[in-house]
Amino acid sequence: MDRKLISDFFHLNLPEDMEQCIELFAIFGGYNQPINTDEALETLILNHILHRFESHREHLLLPLKDDPLCLNLLHAISVGDRRQRSAYRRARIGKERGNEAFEFLRVSGYLTLERSREMPLQRAYPKQRFKKEIEHHVISHKYRFTTPFLRFWFAFVEPFAKSIREENYQPFFEHFREHFNAFVGFTFEELCDLYIRDILAPSFRNDILDSGSYWNREVEIDLFTETMEGEIWVGECKWTNHKVNKKEFHKLEEKCSKLNITPDKIFLFTKRGFSNELNEMKEKRLYRIRSEELSALTNRS
């Protein structure tokens, strides 16, 4: 994610705090018209998106020409785990057509590629055999939308195009209320990764070699950073209304153990803070970061 995107959004709309900023950014990030952050979230969606559905759709989907293959793939990526193979399965398209569709969507400005850092299977000798699920495992890259607004459109708006045209907004809002909080989690994760790269790395006097999420056949870690100085940093992001507790720290340690790594720094990012037990932990590698600290990304004076 480009830091300018969150900074421009903040200064255009001046949200009350970072919690509100992140929730609104998950919907309106990349939407270049100002919004009134004093209004209720559903009112903002109604006035800026649903009442303007046809004009938005004409603008957003013009390059697609209502191609069902592209529309299905964009929806699959917006609601799934973003992996190539699972997105193609959800969209019911094969690998070859899926790759062609992605390349068109990349050139057209909808998607970018996040490459997997999983290493290919290593055999001790050429004919070594592994369990079937290991032998059949295929490394899969992930897709990202170029703006949160695009991701929100294809996850929440486009699937309800028919009822929205009929000005029946109830199905949309029922789906939105059920799934929105989980949806914000990925935007929070992207901003946390940006915070590591743009704020924490310079403060630690480290240069980033690679940063993003990490996934393989067994393990998925929200944040996985490698530095030019040879350090490995890991992190988890929790966008929930509950305080993060010590169990999350141990879960992350277990994931690292499966990867046979000992991280130099461990970051826990939270929406609502940490339990007393976690706050009292004496662990030099652990950094506890609340969502409000991400305000550093906005260049707020």
Backbone bond lengths (Angstrom), bond angles and torsions (degrees), N, CA, C in turn:
res aa  C-N    CA-C-N  psi(-1)  N-CA   C-N-CA  omega(-1)  CA-C   N-CA-C  phi
1 M - - - 1.462 - - 1.520 110.28 -
2 D 1.314 115.63 142.90 1.460 122.44 178.54 1.528 109.36 -83.97
3 R 1.337 116.08 127.59 1.467 119.72 -179.80 1.531 111.96 -59.99
4 K 1.327 116.58 -30.96 1.466 120.37 -179.24 1.526 110.73 -59.70
5 L 1.326 116.94 -31.45 1.463 121.41 -177.44 1.528 110.64 -62.95
6 I 1.336 117.26 -47.53 1.471 120.07 -179.62 1.525 110.72 -73.96
7 S 1.331 117.64 -36.43 1.459 120.22 179.64 1.528 110.99 -65.03
8 D 1.342 115.96 -45.92 1.468 119.73 179.27 1.526 110.86 -62.73
9 F 1.329 116.36 -41.04 1.465 120.25 179.39 1.522 110.58 -61.26
10 F 1.318 116.54 -45.09 1.467 120.08 -178.41 1.527 111.29 -61.69
11 H 1.318 116.85 -47.41 1.467 119.58 -175.43 1.532 112.37 -74.02
12 L 1.318 117.19 -24.00 1.458 120.18 176.17 1.527 111.37 -73.24
13 N 1.347 116.12 -34.99 1.466 119.58 -169.91 1.533 115.28 -116.51
14 L 1.313 118.08 -17.87 1.467 123.46 176.70 1.527 112.91 47.30
15 P 1.329 117.72 63.25 1.468 120.54 177.74 1.521 111.30 -64.70
16 E 1.318 114.86 161.63 1.472 121.64 -174.52 1.520 112.48 -65.22
17 D 1.332 117.42 -41.95 1.467 122.08 -179.55 1.522 108.22 -153.65
18 M 1.332 116.45 178.82 1.455 119.14 -175.50 1.517 112.76 -72.78
19 E 1.308 118.43 -28.28 1.463 119.21 176.68 1.530 109.56 -62.46
20 Q 1.317 116.55 -47.42 1.457 120.06 177.23 1.529 110.40 -65.24
21 C 1.314 116.91 -40.57 1.461 121.01 -179.38 1.526 111.17 -58.93
22 I 1.328 116.97 -45.48 1.468 120.87 -177.20 1.528 110.52 -66.89
23 E 1.337 117.31 -42.44 1.468 119.81 179.20 1.532 111.15 -63.12
24 L 1.318 116.67 -44.65 1.466 119.96 179.22 1.525 111.41 -68.65
25 F 1.309 116.49 -37.69 1.466 121.01 179.69 1.524 111.34 -64.27
26 A 1.331 116.45 -33.55 1.471 120.43 178.48 1.524 111.41 -62.80
27 I 1.331 116.91 -22.91 1.464 121.68 177.56 1.518 111.49 -100.49
28 F 1.321 116.64 -49.70 1.466 121.73 -167.90 1.533 113.78 -104.64
29 G 1.306 118.32 6.03 1.458 119.80 177.21 1.518 111.08 -63.76
30 G 1.323 117.37 117.97 1.463 121.33 -174.41 1.518 112.76 97.33
31 Y 1.331 117.57 -6.38 1.465 123.42 173.87 1.525 106.36 -89.79
32 N 1.296 117.14 115.82 1.464 120.83 -164.33 1.525 115.14 -91.76
33 Q 1.335 117.42 9.44 1.457 120.35 176.04 1.534 109.49 -99.63
34 P 1.322 119.23 141.59 1.469 120.62 179.63 1.520 111.68 -66.73
35 I 1.310 116.26 148.27 1.456 122.13 176.56 1.530 108.60 -122.44
36 N 1.313 116.27 154.66 1.461 121.19 179.49 1.522 108.48 -90.47
37 T 1.327 116.27 102.25 1.466 119.75 -174.11 1.523 113.15 -72.47
38 D 1.335 118.00 -2.92 1.465 120.92 173.57 1.528 111.82 -81.51
39 E 1.333 116.44 -15.03 1.464 120.45 -179.87 1.524 110.45 -82.34
40 A 1.319 115.94 155.60 1.461 121.59 177.05 1.526 109.94 -63.40
41 L 1.325 115.31 149.78 1.467 121.01 -176.45 1.531 111.67 -57.26
42 E 1.326 117.72 -45.14 1.463 120.07 -177.59 1.529 111.22 -69.10
43 T 1.315 117.16 -29.85 1.463 120.34 175.53 1.523 110.40 -66.80
44 L 1.315 116.05 -41.42 1.469 120.59 177.93 1.524 110.66 -62.01
45 I 1.315 116.39 -43.52 1.468 120.07 179.64 1.528 110.09 -64.12
46 L 1.306 116.46 -43.21 1.462 120.95 -179.70 1.528 110.91 -61.09
47 N 1.329 116.55 -48.55 1.469 120.45 -174.47 1.525 113.16 -74.84
48 H 1.317 117.02 -37.74 1.466 120.07 -172.86 1.524 113.95 -95.56
49 I 1.329 117.12 -21.60 1.469 118.70 -175.46 1.525 111.42 -119.38
50 L 1.315 118.02 -58.62 1.468 119.89 -172.84 1.524 112.50 -68.73
51 H 1.334 117.67 -42.07 1.466 119.62 178.48 1.529 111.88 -70.85
52 R 1.299 116.88 -17.35 1.470 121.14 179.19 1.528 110.95 -112.28
53 F 1.319 115.17 25.50 1.463 120.99 -173.00 1.522 112.90 -53.53
54 E 1.330 117.29 -51.42 1.461 120.19 -173.40 1.531 112.08 -63.85
55 S 1.321 117.27 -41.89 1.470 119.09 -179.37 1.525 110.69 -68.94
56 H 1.324 117.27 -39.51 1.470 119.96 176.39 1.525 110.45 -62.99
57 R 1.320 115.25 -46.49 1.465 118.89 -175.81 1.523 110.85 -63.68
58 E 1.319 117.03 -41.16 1.462 120.32 178.49 1.521 110.85 -60.32
59 H 1.329 116.03 -41.64 1.463 120.34 -179.37 1.526 111.96 -71.67
60 L 1.332 116.88 -46.03 1.457 120.98 -174.44 1.521 113.14 -71.77
61 L 1.333 116.18 -34.91 1.455 119.78 -171.92 1.524 113.75 -103.06
62 L 1.319 117.42 2.69 1.463 120.09 -177.63 1.524 112.89 -52.56
63 P 1.328 120.00 -47.77 1.472 118.91 -179.51 1.523 113.78 -66.14
64 L 1.339 117.46 -19.87 1.467 120.96 -175.24 1.517 113.25 -84.83
65 K 1.324 116.24 -23.26 1.476 121.17 -179.62 1.529 111.70 53.12
66 D 1.351 114.81 39.02 1.474 121.79 179.17 1.527 113.48 55.63
67 D 1.327 116.79 29.51 1.458 120.94 177.60 1.530 109.18 -65.63
68 P 1.335 119.21 114.71 1.469 120.75 -175.93 1.521 112.51 -62.76
69 L 1.327 117.62 -31.10 1.459 120.17 179.22 1.525 110.48 -61.48
70 C 1.326 117.04 -48.76 1.467 121.46 -179.77 1.518 111.36 -66.83
71 L 1.334 117.03 -41.56 1.456 120.69 179.50 1.521 111.23 -62.77
72 N 1.318 116.94 -43.09 1.459 120.97 178.88 1.523 111.68 -64.48
73 L 1.339 116.38 -40.46 1.464 119.90 -179.85 1.528 111.02 -67.56
74 L 1.318 117.66 -42.61 1.460 120.90 179.15 1.531 110.97 -62.66
75 H 1.321 116.85 -40.77 1.463 119.47 177.05 1.523 110.67 -65.01
76 A 1.330 116.78 -43.50 1.463 120.75 -179.12 1.523 111.42 -60.14
77 I 1.311 117.06 -40.76 1.467 120.60 179.23 1.517 110.98 -69.51
78 S 1.316 117.07 -37.41 1.470 120.87 -175.32 1.519 112.89 -68.75
79 V 1.326 117.94 -26.09 1.469 120.28 -175.68 1.522 113.23 -113.01
80 G 1.320 118.08 -7.57 1.459 120.98 -176.27 1.514 112.89 -102.52
81 D 1.343 116.04 -160.71 1.463 120.90 -178.49 1.527 112.07 -87.53
82 R 1.347 116.32 4.41 1.476 124.14 174.47 1.528 113.62 75.32
83 R 1.323 119.29 -2.23 1.463 120.53 179.16 1.525 110.07 -71.94
84 Q 1.324 115.22 144.46 1.462 120.38 -178.77 1.523 112.29 -52.35
85 R 1.308 115.95 -55.69 1.465 119.73 -172.06 1.520 111.98 -63.54
86 S 1.331 117.19 -43.56 1.465 118.82 -178.85 1.524 110.84 -70.09
87 A 1.347 117.11 -33.60 1.467 120.19 176.87 1.525 110.27 -64.79
88 Y 1.334 117.20 -42.03 1.463 120.40 179.66 1.528 111.10 -66.29
89 R 1.339 115.95 -38.40 1.472 118.64 177.71 1.524 110.41 -65.12
90 R 1.332 116.57 -45.20 1.457 120.04 -178.74 1.527 111.22 -63.28
91 A 1.347 115.88 -37.13 1.464 120.75 -179.55 1.533 112.32 -83.92
92 R 1.338 115.94 -6.18 1.476 122.91 179.02 1.518 111.88 58.92
93 I 1.323 114.11 50.07 1.466 119.81 174.78 1.522 108.52 -132.42
94 G 1.331 116.05 153.37 1.452 121.35 179.35 1.522 112.05 -78.35
95 K 1.329 114.86 170.63 1.461 120.64 -176.44 1.523 112.05 -62.31
96 E 1.317 117.38 -43.73 1.471 120.28 -176.29 1.527 110.96 -64.58
97 R 1.320 116.60 -49.15 1.471 119.79 179.23 1.527 110.57 -67.10
98 G 1.330 116.21 -35.59 1.457 119.99 178.07 1.515 112.21 -63.70
99 N 1.329 116.67 -43.21 1.463 120.58 178.23 1.530 111.22 -64.05
100 E 1.313 116.16 -39.22 1.476 119.79 178.10 1.532 110.48 -65.00
101 A 1.340 115.49 -41.92 1.463 119.70 179.75 1.525 110.68 -65.19
102 F 1.339 116.10 -42.39 1.474 118.22 178.65 1.518 110.92 -60.94
103 E 1.322 117.63 -44.18 1.464 119.30 -178.09 1.523 111.24 -61.45
104 F 1.336 116.27 -38.87 1.464 119.51 175.98 1.529 110.59 -64.09
105 L 1.334 117.12 -42.72 1.462 121.26 -178.85 1.533 111.44 -70.11
106 R 1.317 116.34 -30.70 1.472 119.40 176.29 1.515 110.09 -68.24
107 V 1.307 117.18 -49.04 1.469 121.65 -179.47 1.524 110.25 -63.30
108 S 1.329 116.61 -33.75 1.467 121.19 -178.53 1.524 113.21 -80.07
109 G 1.335 117.47 -3.97 1.457 120.73 173.67 1.511 116.45 91.55
110 Y 1.343 117.89 14.41 1.463 120.74 -179.62 1.532 112.46 -89.64
111 L 1.314 116.94 -39.64 1.461 121.42 -169.53 1.518 112.42 -131.20
112 T 1.335 114.67 156.85 1.466 121.73 167.33 1.530 107.51 -128.98
113 L 1.319 115.80 167.44 1.462 121.43 -177.53 1.522 110.21 -107.60
114 E 1.323 116.75 130.73 1.464 122.33 170.53 1.527 107.20 -107.29
115 R 1.317 116.76 112.30 1.457 121.14 -174.78 1.525 111.73 -78.50
116 S 1.322 115.02 140.25 1.458 120.53 175.86 1.525 109.84 -69.53
117 R 1.335 115.13 143.68 1.468 120.39 175.18 1.525 111.24 -103.40
118 E 1.317 115.82 11.90 1.462 120.04 176.75 1.529 109.97 -67.71
119 M 1.332 116.13 136.50 1.462 120.61 179.66 1.529 110.34 -84.54
120 P 1.341 117.42 144.10 1.469 120.12 176.44 1.529 111.41 -59.31
121 L 1.309 115.68 155.88 1.452 122.12 -179.21 1.530 110.42 -58.18
122 Q 1.335 116.53 129.56 1.463 121.76 179.29 1.530 109.53 -103.09
123 R 1.314 117.37 126.12 1.463 122.44 178.39 1.526 109.93 -105.01
124 A 1.323 116.04 136.80 1.462 120.28 178.93 1.519 110.77 -68.97
125 Y 1.346 116.33 -27.28 1.469 122.37 176.63 1.523 106.64 -151.11
126 P 1.340 117.87 155.65 1.476 121.23 -169.06 1.524 115.31 -53.86
127 K 1.318 119.35 -35.99 1.459 121.08 -174.80 1.528 113.13 -100.14
128 Q 1.315 116.44 14.62 1.453 119.28 178.26 1.526 110.31 -62.73
129 R 1.340 116.12 135.78 1.456 121.13 -179.20 1.528 109.76 -114.01
130 F 1.352 114.59 146.19 1.449 120.87 177.47 1.527 108.49 -119.33
131 K 1.333 116.55 175.73 1.459 120.44 175.55 1.522 109.87 -58.21
132 K 1.335 114.98 153.39 1.463 121.06 -174.87 1.528 112.67 -54.49
133 E 1.361 117.33 -43.60 1.459 119.39 -177.08 1.533 111.78 -66.20
134 I 1.344 116.28 -28.23 1.465 119.93 177.00 1.520 110.25 -76.84
135 E 1.330 116.37 -44.29 1.468 120.90 179.74 1.527 111.40 -59.90
136 H 1.332 116.59 -37.20 1.459 120.87 -174.72 1.526 113.25 -88.64
137 H 1.334 116.30 -5.22 1.467 119.31 -179.01 1.529 110.44 -67.37
138 V 1.326 115.51 134.16 1.461 121.83 178.76 1.529 108.24 -120.14
139 I 1.325 116.49 129.79 1.464 120.73 177.40 1.524 108.90 -64.32
140 S 1.330 115.89 132.32 1.463 120.69 -174.74 1.521 110.06 -127.92
141 H 1.326 116.50 127.59 1.460 121.04 174.69 1.533 108.91 -78.38
142 K 1.337 115.89 173.28 1.463 121.09 179.40 1.525 110.46 -122.69
143 Y 1.324 114.67 158.52 1.460 121.27 178.26 1.530 110.05 -110.61
144 R 1.308 115.85 147.12 1.464 122.72 175.26 1.521 109.17 -128.33
145 F 1.321 116.65 142.86 1.461 120.69 171.73 1.528 109.20 -76.68
146 T 1.308 115.73 149.64 1.462 119.60 -177.86 1.521 112.28 -73.94
147 T 1.346 118.36 -24.99 1.463 121.41 175.84 1.524 109.33 -140.12
148 P 1.328 117.81 151.07 1.463 120.12 174.61 1.528 113.03 -59.64
149 F 1.344 117.56 -35.27 1.461 120.24 -178.97 1.531 111.21 -59.86
150 L 1.309 117.99 -40.73 1.469 121.26 177.28 1.528 110.60 -63.12
151 R 1.314 116.19 -45.18 1.469 119.59 -179.58 1.525 110.36 -62.54
152 F 1.324 117.61 -42.98 1.456 120.67 178.90 1.524 110.86 -62.11
153 W 1.314 116.86 -42.10 1.466 120.51 -178.29 1.528 110.80 -58.73
154 F 1.337 116.70 -48.53 1.461 118.92 -174.30 1.528 112.47 -80.10
155 A 1.330 117.83 -18.80 1.468 119.97 176.45 1.522 111.66 -83.81
156 F 1.343 117.65 -39.22 1.456 120.84 -169.98 1.531 114.78 -115.98
157 V 1.313 117.42 -36.64 1.471 119.93 -169.76 1.525 111.78 -90.57
158 E 1.307 116.61 -55.81 1.467 120.56 -175.52 1.531 113.33 -55.54
159 P 1.351 119.94 -39.67 1.476 119.06 179.37 1.526 113.89 -62.36
160 F 1.348 117.82 -19.60 1.462 121.09 -178.26 1.531 111.11 -111.04
161 A 1.325 116.10 26.28 1.462 120.80 -176.78 1.536 111.91 -55.50
162 K 1.320 117.15 -42.45 1.469 119.82 -175.80 1.534 111.29 -63.43
163 S 1.330 117.18 -50.08 1.472 119.38 -177.62 1.532 111.49 -70.94
164 I 1.328 117.64 -31.10 1.472 120.15 177.68 1.520 109.78 -66.02
165 R 1.325 117.22 -40.70 1.478 120.73 177.09 1.529 111.12 -61.24
166 E 1.319 115.44 -32.28 1.470 120.32 179.52 1.533 111.47 -84.65
167 E 1.330 115.95 4.79 1.469 123.39 -178.18 1.524 112.07 60.30
168 N 1.314 114.83 28.78 1.456 121.73 172.71 1.530 106.55 -102.19
169 Y 1.324 116.52 96.38 1.452 120.94 -172.37 1.528 113.20 -93.89
170 Q 1.315 116.74 -4.34 1.460 119.93 -176.14 1.532 112.98 -60.38
171 P 1.358 119.75 -46.59 1.475 118.61 179.35 1.530 112.28 -59.08
172 F 1.344 116.27 -40.14 1.462 119.78 177.93 1.522 110.74 -59.81
173 F 1.330 117.23 -51.17 1.455 120.16 -174.07 1.534 111.92 -69.58
174 E 1.311 118.18 -31.80 1.466 120.00 175.79 1.528 110.06 -63.55
175 H 1.323 115.96 -43.91 1.464 120.42 178.40 1.530 110.80 -66.95
176 F 1.318 116.00 -41.53 1.462 121.40 179.86 1.526 111.11 -60.32
177 R 1.315 118.58 -47.75 1.467 121.90 -177.88 1.524 111.73 -63.33
178 E 1.305 116.29 -32.46 1.468 120.10 -177.82 1.520 112.54 -76.44
179 H 1.327 117.33 -34.38 1.468 120.22 -168.27 1.527 115.45 -115.51
180 F 1.323 118.38 -9.00 1.460 118.95 -169.89 1.528 113.46 -65.54
181 N 1.309 118.23 -42.33 1.467 119.48 -176.59 1.525 111.33 -59.49
182 A 1.326 116.66 -43.35 1.468 119.90 176.90 1.524 110.95 -65.50
183 F 1.326 116.22 -35.65 1.460 121.34 179.76 1.528 111.32 -61.58
184 V 1.329 117.65 -39.22 1.466 121.53 -178.45 1.525 111.23 -64.15
185 G 1.330 116.47 -26.49 1.462 120.40 -176.12 1.509 113.78 -53.52
186 F 1.336 118.12 -38.95 1.457 119.22 -178.25 1.526 111.34 -71.91
187 T 1.332 117.88 -37.92 1.461 120.17 175.86 1.532 109.68 -61.66
188 F 1.327 116.24 -42.00 1.462 120.77 175.88 1.524 110.33 -58.62
189 E 1.312 117.07 -43.68 1.466 121.65 178.54 1.527 111.35 -60.33
190 E 1.323 117.28 -44.05 1.461 120.42 178.65 1.525 111.54 -61.63
191 L 1.329 116.41 -40.83 1.466 120.44 -179.85 1.529 110.95 -69.57
192 C 1.325 117.31 -35.05 1.460 120.29 176.91 1.525 110.97 -65.43
193 D 1.316 116.46 -40.31 1.465 119.95 176.25 1.524 110.60 -62.66
194 L 1.327 116.52 -41.55 1.459 120.87 177.34 1.526 110.64 -63.24
195 Y 1.326 117.20 -38.17 1.462 122.04 178.57 1.530 110.67 -62.98
196 I 1.318 116.60 -40.81 1.468 120.31 177.14 1.524 110.39 -62.56
197 R 1.322 116.70 -46.95 1.464 120.63 -175.51 1.526 112.78 -69.56
198 D 1.342 115.81 -43.21 1.469 119.19 -170.73 1.525 114.23 -95.87
199 I 1.319 117.86 -23.91 1.465 120.80 -175.87 1.527 111.66 -112.01
200 L 1.331 117.23 -54.61 1.449 119.72 -174.25 1.527 113.03 -72.62
201 A 1.335 117.30 -45.58 1.466 119.00 -177.98 1.533 112.30 -56.27
202 P 1.342 119.70 -48.29 1.467 118.84 176.71 1.533 112.68 -61.99
203 S 1.345 117.57 -36.27 1.461 119.24 -179.23 1.528 111.42 -68.30
204 F 1.342 116.91 -30.00 1.463 121.09 176.19 1.535 111.88 -88.16
205 R 1.321 116.13 -0.46 1.474 122.72 -178.08 1.522 110.94 58.21
206 N 1.326 115.00 45.18 1.463 122.72 176.36 1.517 109.10 -117.85
207 D 1.316 115.34 150.04 1.463 122.08 173.13 1.518 108.30 -106.94
208 I 1.322 116.12 136.69 1.465 121.31 -176.39 1.526 111.03 -82.83
209 L 1.322 115.09 128.27 1.461 121.11 172.20 1.521 110.10 -88.08
210 D 1.330 116.44 -45.70 1.466 121.68 179.27 1.523 107.94 -156.87
211 S 1.324 115.42 146.36 1.466 119.34 -177.97 1.518 109.33 -153.98
212 G 1.312 115.66 145.62 1.463 122.09 -179.81 1.512 108.67 155.81
213 S 1.299 117.10 -153.24 1.460 120.11 174.89 1.531 109.06 -93.31
214 Y 1.329 115.38 167.63 1.467 120.27 176.71 1.520 108.42 -131.23
215 W 1.324 116.34 137.20 1.459 120.03 177.71 1.525 108.94 -150.08
216 N 1.321 114.34 146.54 1.462 120.95 170.27 1.528 107.57 -145.22
217 R 1.305 117.40 -161.09 1.459 120.59 -175.27 1.530 112.21 -63.67
218 E 1.339 117.77 -30.40 1.461 121.35 -172.61 1.526 114.56 -111.72
219 V 1.325 117.56 -28.24 1.461 121.15 -166.73 1.520 110.89 -130.26
220 E 1.343 115.78 143.49 1.464 120.83 171.18 1.528 107.98 -134.37
221 I 1.334 115.93 127.28 1.461 122.53 -179.61 1.521 107.94 -121.70
222 D 1.330 116.66 129.44 1.466 120.86 -176.07 1.523 112.36 -57.04
223 L 1.326 116.23 -46.38 1.460 121.46 -173.95 1.520 109.43 -130.20
224 F 1.317 115.51 127.47 1.464 120.79 -178.56 1.525 107.01 -143.40
225 T 1.332 115.71 111.28 1.457 121.31 -173.88 1.519 110.26 -120.31
226 E 1.325 116.00 133.53 1.459 122.35 173.66 1.526 108.00 -114.49
227 T 1.323 116.69 133.37 1.458 120.51 -177.45 1.524 111.09 -106.36
228 M 1.308 115.01 160.17 1.465 120.83 177.42 1.526 110.90 -64.04
229 E 1.328 116.10 -22.28 1.465 120.97 179.99 1.528 112.68 -83.84
230 G 1.348 116.46 1.89 1.457 121.01 176.35 1.513 115.14 89.41
231 E 1.327 117.45 11.51 1.459 120.11 179.26 1.530 111.01 -90.80
232 I 1.328 115.15 154.59 1.466 122.51 173.24 1.519 108.13 -119.85
233 W 1.328 115.42 127.24 1.469 121.96 177.38 1.524 107.86 -117.25
234 V 1.316 116.75 139.14 1.464 120.61 177.56 1.525 109.24 -128.11
235 G 1.308 115.70 158.50 1.458 118.90 179.88 1.511 112.81 -160.12
236 E 1.329 115.60 158.65 1.458 122.86 174.06 1.521 108.77 -128.71
237 C 1.331 115.78 147.57 1.465 122.04 -177.11 1.528 108.88 -121.71
238 K 1.324 117.26 125.84 1.458 121.56 -176.45 1.527 109.89 -121.88
239 W 1.343 115.78 104.31 1.464 120.79 176.96 1.523 108.12 -97.45
240 T 1.323 115.42 75.41 1.459 120.92 179.46 1.524 108.76 -133.78
241 N 1.319 115.81 165.60 1.457 120.86 178.92 1.524 112.42 -85.85
242 H 1.325 116.50 3.13 1.464 121.46 178.19 1.523 109.74 -102.53
243 K 1.314 115.83 149.07 1.460 119.90 176.36 1.526 110.14 -70.69
244 V 1.309 115.78 141.43 1.463 120.79 178.90 1.519 108.51 -74.98
245 N 1.336 116.55 135.14 1.460 119.95 -177.32 1.530 111.56 -113.54
246 K 1.311 113.98 -178.81 1.463 121.69 -174.15 1.530 112.10 -62.20
247 K 1.322 116.00 -26.77 1.467 120.26 -178.60 1.529 111.41 -60.19
248 E 1.339 117.17 -34.98 1.467 120.20 -179.88 1.523 111.15 -65.67
249 F 1.318 116.00 -36.79 1.468 119.99 176.74 1.523 110.06 -62.36
250 H 1.320 117.43 -44.89 1.469 120.47 -178.28 1.530 111.61 -69.41
251 K 1.325 117.34 -34.30 1.466 120.14 175.89 1.528 110.56 -60.58
252 L 1.322 115.88 -42.38 1.460 120.40 -179.99 1.526 110.35 -67.04
253 E 1.317 116.98 -39.43 1.469 120.32 175.45 1.530 110.96 -59.58
254 E 1.318 117.34 -40.56 1.469 121.41 179.77 1.525 110.86 -64.34
255 K 1.324 116.25 -40.38 1.463 119.50 177.34 1.526 110.72 -61.46
256 C 1.320 116.16 -43.34 1.462 120.67 179.62 1.532 110.74 -63.57
257 S 1.327 115.68 -37.98 1.461 119.99 178.70 1.527 111.10 -61.93
258 K 1.344 116.89 -38.77 1.464 120.39 177.97 1.523 111.75 -64.92
259 L 1.338 115.58 -27.79 1.469 120.04 178.11 1.523 112.12 -90.47
260 N 1.330 116.40 -0.07 1.469 121.85 -178.22 1.525 112.28 58.22
261 I 1.330 116.15 42.59 1.458 120.13 177.28 1.529 109.63 -125.92
262 T 1.319 114.97 151.65 1.462 122.18 172.50 1.516 106.97 -117.95
263 P 1.324 118.27 101.82 1.464 119.95 -174.55 1.530 112.03 -66.63
264 D 1.319 115.24 146.50 1.459 121.17 177.99 1.519 111.46 -80.48
265 K 1.338 116.44 -29.74 1.459 121.06 177.62 1.523 108.89 -140.11
266 I 1.334 115.69 144.25 1.458 121.75 179.59 1.526 107.86 -127.08
267 F 1.332 116.15 125.17 1.463 121.50 -178.01 1.530 109.67 -113.85
268 L 1.310 115.91 131.70 1.456 121.37 170.61 1.526 107.62 -117.89
269 F 1.326 115.66 118.28 1.468 122.25 179.14 1.521 108.65 -104.37
270 T 1.318 117.22 137.72 1.451 120.14 -176.16 1.521 112.24 -140.49
271 K 1.318 114.82 151.70 1.461 121.64 174.50 1.526 111.14 -78.24
272 R 1.344 116.36 -41.61 1.465 120.20 -169.15 1.531 114.97 -122.55
273 G 1.322 118.93 17.34 1.453 119.36 175.08 1.518 113.82 98.36
274 F 1.341 115.95 -169.23 1.458 122.80 -170.91 1.525 110.73 -128.65
275 S 1.310 115.23 154.79 1.462 120.43 176.51 1.528 109.49 -67.68
276 N 1.330 116.20 158.84 1.463 120.66 177.89 1.526 111.15 -58.86
277 E 1.330 115.58 -39.54 1.463 120.81 -179.67 1.526 111.12 -60.85
278 L 1.332 116.13 -43.23 1.458 119.27 179.85 1.531 111.24 -71.01
279 N 1.310 116.75 -38.36 1.470 120.26 178.23 1.520 112.01 -62.87
280 E 1.322 116.40 -30.12 1.468 120.37 -177.35 1.521 113.29 -88.73
281 M 1.328 117.42 -2.63 1.467 119.88 179.99 1.517 111.56 -63.12
282 K 1.326 116.36 134.65 1.462 122.32 176.26 1.527 108.23 -99.11
283 E 1.315 115.28 86.66 1.470 121.97 -178.16 1.517 107.89 -137.49
284 K 1.333 116.03 108.68 1.464 120.93 -173.34 1.518 112.63 -63.41
285 R 1.329 117.11 -28.10 1.463 119.85 -177.12 1.523 112.74 -79.30
286 L 1.319 117.71 -15.00 1.462 122.01 -170.48 1.525 112.10 -89.53
287 Y 1.330 115.36 130.86 1.463 122.46 176.04 1.528 107.93 -122.62
288 R 1.330 116.00 123.11 1.464 122.59 -178.89 1.525 108.05 -102.55
289 I 1.325 116.57 120.68 1.464 120.67 -171.80 1.524 109.72 -128.83
290 R 1.329 116.18 122.63 1.456 122.25 177.32 1.527 110.65 -87.04
291 S 1.319 115.34 157.45 1.471 120.02 -176.97 1.522 111.87 -58.54
292 E 1.330 117.80 -32.59 1.460 120.40 -177.66 1.527 112.02 -61.24
293 E 1.341 116.99 -28.17 1.466 120.45 -179.60 1.521 112.21 -68.58
294 L 1.335 117.16 -17.76 1.457 120.01 177.90 1.524 111.91 -70.98
295 S 1.318 117.38 -4.90 1.465 120.56 176.05 1.526 111.01 -59.69
296 A 1.328 117.33 -21.15 1.464 120.73 177.16 1.524 111.50 -59.39
297 L 1.336 117.07 -24.21 1.465 120.72 179.83 1.531 112.95 -73.92
298 T 1.329 116.39 -17.18 1.462 120.05 -173.45 1.524 113.11 -88.89
299 N 1.340 116.90 -3.49 1.475 120.78 -175.93 1.518 110.91 56.48
300 R 1.355 114.58 36.41 1.456 120.02 179.91 1.517 109.42 -71.23
301 S 1.322 116.84 128.06 1.457 120.43 -178.34 1.522 111.51 -85.59
